[in-house]
Every structure is written in structure tokens, then in C-alpha cells.
Amino acid sequence: MGWICCISYVFLAFLGFFCNLGLSADSLIPGEQLTRNRTLVSAGGNFALGFFRPGNSSSSFLGIWYNSINKTVIWVANRESPLRQDSEAVFTLGYDGNLQLLDGGRRNIIWSTNISGGGGESMAAQLQDTGDLVVKQGESTVWESFDGDSDTLMPGMRLKVRRMQLIHLLQKMTKNISAMDILTPQFNQGSY
């Protein structure tokens, strides 16, 4: 009777371990591939990363979207290079530390993080509950999707503006405002 309980306990422990692996698939390790039939889901379930087709499009993209709210896409890797609908594309973390989107048939690189000096067994890519996809080497973050181009501003995302871009933006915003308008406040003369 004791052996049956022991075997049952071990079986349930293994079953729980493998179920947890399936539920918390938020990471890629070097050499692991993400295909069209698999998504990464952040640990809390807030975001998903995978292949998607917008609307009735015949093209597909690799991106991150809200997993539970309204499926709004917040980041797209290959925005400029859509994949054919029948493409056998894969997304992988290479042994050199680069995330790569590869066209399945010819294995052409469609998109890559293009980081240098990385690699090794301690590399991992993880989709975080903020929606940020990060590549880490040990405890150090070497790349993150929040640093790239996006048309969605997310909490925790840093805004990076070059000095000349900021000057141009300020000039554009203040084009029709004279120095007198800035120095002389306008007050409403109405009664309250």
C-alpha cells in the first residue's frame, strides 16, 4: 500500500512539473524555436508573442499583443518585411545571443536583434508581464523590445529622443507661438 502512494505521489509531482512547464512558456533558450503553432505567454498571462495575421491580410508578422484584453498588438518585429501566409517561418534565440526571425524554407534572416558580444549557455529570451521581450545574459539585459521602434507607449517604456529630434519637435510645437504669447499669460475675464 505504501508503494502505491509513493508511486502516485511521484506521478503527480511529474505531472505537475510538466503542466507548469506548459503553462509558463514565457522564455526561449538558445537553439529553441517558436513556430506558427506556438506562442510565448508572459508568466501572468498578460501578453503573448507569436505569429499573427492582421484582419484578412495574406501576410503574417511576429509580434507581441495583449493576451486577454482585446488582442491589441504592441510590438512587431518584421513590420517592414511581412511573411507570406504559407511561409514556414521560425523565431529562435541563436547561440550567439541574437533573436532571429527566419524564413522557414530558405532560412533567410528576415529580422534580427543584431547584438554583438553575446552568446553562451546563460542566454535566454523572456516575455515579461509588461509586454517587454528581453534577452538576458545571466542577470544582465543585453536587448529589449521596449528600446526599439513602436507605435504604442507602454508603462515602463523609456522614451529615447536624440537632441536634434527634440529640438525639431520643440520648434514644430512652438512654431505659431510668439515670445510675447509665452511671456504674457492669458486670463479669462469672465465671472465665476
Solvent accessible surface area in square Angstrom, and as a share of the most:
residue,aa,sasa,rsa
1,M,185,0.82
2,G,55,0.53
3,W,199,0.70
4,I,119,0.60
5,C,78,0.47
6,C,67,0.40
7,I,113,0.57
8,S,51,0.33
9,Y,157,0.60
10,V,65,0.37
11,F,128,0.53
12,L,109,0.54
13,A,55,0.42
14,F,121,0.50
15,L,87,0.43
16,G,31,0.30
17,F,113,0.47
18,F,123,0.51
19,C,66,0.40
20,N,93,0.48
21,L,97,0.48
22,G,57,0.55
23,L,142,0.70
24,S,57,0.37
25,A,30,0.23
26,D,14,0.07
27,S,38,0.24
28,L,0,0.00
29,I,106,0.54
30,P,17,0.11
31,G,37,0.36
32,E,54,0.24
33,Q,77,0.34
34,L,0,0.00
35,T,49,0.29
36,R,83,0.30
37,N,141,0.72
38,R,72,0.26
39,T,55,0.32
40,L,0,0.00
41,V,41,0.24
42,S,2,0.01
43,A,76,0.59
44,G,52,0.50
45,G,25,0.24
46,N,66,0.34
47,F,9,0.04
48,A,2,0.02
49,L,0,0.00
50,G,0,0.00
51,F,23,0.10
52,F,40,0.17
53,R,111,0.41
54,P,60,0.38
55,G,72,0.69
56,N,156,0.80
57,S,36,0.23
58,S,79,0.51
59,S,30,0.19
60,S,1,0.00
61,F,30,0.13
62,L,0,0.00
63,G,0,0.00
64,I,0,0.00
65,W,31,0.11
66,Y,54,0.20
67,N,42,0.22
68,S,87,0.56
69,I,126,0.64
70,N,97,0.50
71,K,115,0.49
72,T,59,0.34
73,V,48,0.28
74,I,3,0.02
75,W,16,0.05
76,V,21,0.12
77,A,11,0.08
78,N,4,0.02
79,R,107,0.39
80,E,155,0.69
81,S,48,0.31
82,P,71,0.45
83,L,7,0.03
84,R,131,0.48
85,Q,93,0.41
86,D,106,0.55
87,S,4,0.02
88,E,130,0.58
89,A,2,0.01
90,V,9,0.05
91,F,0,0.00
92,T,12,0.07
93,L,0,0.00
94,G,15,0.15
95,Y,146,0.55
96,D,72,0.37
97,G,0,0.00
98,N,14,0.07
99,L,0,0.00
100,Q,34,0.15
101,L,0,0.00
102,L,22,0.11
103,D,8,0.04
104,G,11,0.11
105,G,68,0.65
106,R,154,0.56
107,R,119,0.44
108,N,70,0.36
109,I,103,0.52
110,I,50,0.26
111,W,49,0.17
112,S,18,0.12
113,T,15,0.09
114,N,125,0.64
115,I,31,0.16
116,S,111,0.71
117,G,83,0.80
118,G,27,0.26
119,G,15,0.14
120,G,38,0.36
121,E,156,0.70
122,S,65,0.42
123,M,3,0.01
124,A,34,0.27
125,A,0,0.00
126,Q,64,0.29
127,L,1,0.00
128,Q,53,0.24
129,D,55,0.28
130,T,68,0.39
131,G,1,0.01
132,D,6,0.03
133,L,1,0.00
134,V,4,0.02
135,V,0,0.00
136,K,60,0.25
137,Q,61,0.27
138,G,42,0.41
139,E,163,0.73
140,S,69,0.44
141,T,64,0.37
142,V,58,0.33
143,W,44,0.15
144,E,26,0.12
145,S,1,0.01
146,F,17,0.07
147,D,61,0.32
148,G,40,0.39
149,D,133,0.69
150,S,40,0.26
151,D,111,0.57
152,T,35,0.21
153,L,118,0.59
154,M,10,0.05
155,P,108,0.68
156,G,69,0.66
157,M,33,0.15
158,R,135,0.49
159,L,135,0.67
160,K,131,0.56
161,V,82,0.47
162,R,179,0.65
163,R,185,0.68
164,M,135,0.60
165,Q,93,0.41
166,L,80,0.40
167,I,60,0.31
168,H,118,0.53
169,L,83,0.42
170,L,88,0.44
171,Q,113,0.50
172,K,138,0.59
173,M,125,0.56
174,T,59,0.34
175,K,160,0.68
176,N,139,0.71
177,I,81,0.41
178,S,59,0.38
179,A,73,0.57
180,M,133,0.59
181,D,79,0.41
182,I,116,0.59
183,L,136,0.68
184,T,57,0.33
185,P,85,0.54
186,Q,150,0.67
187,F,153,0.64
188,N,113,0.58
189,Q,166,0.74
190,G,42,0.40
191,S,116,0.75
192,Y,230,0.87
